[in-house]
Amino acid sequence: MSVIKKSNIKFLVGLFCLFTTTVSFAEVAVIVNKANNATIADSDISRVFLGKVKAFSNGDKITVINLKFKKPARNEFEDKVLNKSASQVKAYWSKLMFSGKGKPPKEFASDKDVLAFVAANQGAIGYIEAASADGSVKVIKTF
C-alpha cells in the first residue's frame, strides 16, 4: 500500500485550485438588432433579462433571448450580469411560471442561432460570447 505524502496532496490541491480559478469564460456581449436605436441603461440590462423591463426606451416591445441552460456563455452571463447562479435563475423563472406572472426567455443552442434571431428581429435582445459578435447586430455592452 503506498502512502501519499502530505506535500504531494498540497501540490495536487494547489494545482486543482489553479485550474478551476483560471478557467474563466471570455467576455459576454449583450446584443440588439442593428436598427434598434433605443437606449438601455446598464443597470436595466439585468432587469430586462429577468422580465422586469418589457419595453425599450422608445416603447418597442423587448423579446429576450437566452442561450440553452448550462452553456458556458449563459453561466458567465448569469454570474456577471444577473448576479445569480444557474440554479437561482431556474428557480426564479419556475416561481414566476407557477404563479402565472412570467415566462422564461426563448432559448437557443448557439451564439450563431442567437445572432441570427437578433439580426432578424428588431425588438430582440440577447447575449453571446463577445468574440462571436459580428456586423449583423449591435453590441450594447460587454461584461
N, C-alpha and C positions, 0 to 999 in steps of 0.2 A: 504494500500500500504506500503510495507516495504522499509525501507531506508537502503542502503548498506553503511556501514561505510568505510571511507577512508582507515583505517588501514586494513580492510578486502580486499579491492581492491589491495593494495600494496602487501599483502601476496599472493593473487592469482596470480598477475603478477610475483612476485618473484618465486613462485612455478612453473609457466609455463616456465619461463626462465631456471630454474634449469633442468627441464625435457628435454627441447629442446636442451640445450647445452651439456648435458651429454649423450644423446642418440647418440652415435657415433659407427660406424661400426668397426669391428675388422680389423686387418691388411689385406691388399690385397697382394697376391703373384703373381708375373709375372712368368709364366712357359713356358718351351720349352720341346721338346722331349728329352728323356734321351740320345739318340745317337747324339744329336746336340752338337758339340764341338766348335762351333763358339763363338766368343766373341761379346758382345754388350755393349757399354758404357752406363752408367746410363743416361747420357744426351741425348742419342739417343732413349731411350725407348719411350718417348712421340712422337718423330718424326716417329717412326715405326707405332704407333697406329693412327697417323694422315695421314698415307700413304705417308710420305715424304721419308722414307727409305724403299726400296723394297727388299733388299738382306742382308743376314748376312755377316759378315766379310770374310767368306770362299767362298762367291759367291752364296750360295744356296738361292733360292727364298723364301721370307717370306710369309707365309699365316697367316694373322692376324685374331684372333677370339675374338668376343665380347660377353658379356652377353646381354640378352634382355634389352631393354630400360626400365628404372625405377627399375631395380633390385638394391638392396642396395649396393652390391659389385661394380656394374658398377658406381653408383653415387659416391662412395668413390674413385674409380679409376680415374674417370674423374676430380674430385675435386683435389685429391692429385698429380696425375701424369700429367694430361693434363692441369691442372690449368684452367679448363673451367667448366661451368655449363652444365647440360644435354641439355638445350635448345641451348646453344652456340655450342655444339658438333653437334647437329642435324642440325643447320643452316650451320655449316661448311661443312658437308657432302652433304647437299642439294645443296649448291653452287657448289661444285665440280661435283656432278652428273649432274646438269643443264648445266654446261659448258663442260661436256664430259671429264673432267680431272681426274675423280676418281670415285670409287665405295666404299661404306662403307663396313667394315668387315662383314663377316657372323656372325649371332647372334645365340646363344644357350640359352636354357631356364634355365640351372642349372650348378652349379660347376661340377657336375658329368658328364654332357654332354661335357663340355669344357675339363675336364681331359681325357675323352675317346678319343676325337678328337686329342688333342695334343699328347697323348701317341701313337696314330696310324699314325701320320703324322710328318715326320722328320723336315719339314720346318715350322711347326705351332708354333705360339706364342699366348698366351692368358693370362688371369688373373682370379684368383679365390680368395675366402676367404682363407687366409693363413692356417687356421685350416683344410681346406679340402684337402690340398696338401698331396700326398702320394708318394710312391716309383715308381710309373709308369711314373713320369715326373721329370724334373729338375727345381727347383726354382732358378731363376737367380737374383731376387730382391724382397724385401718386402717393402711395404710402409705403 
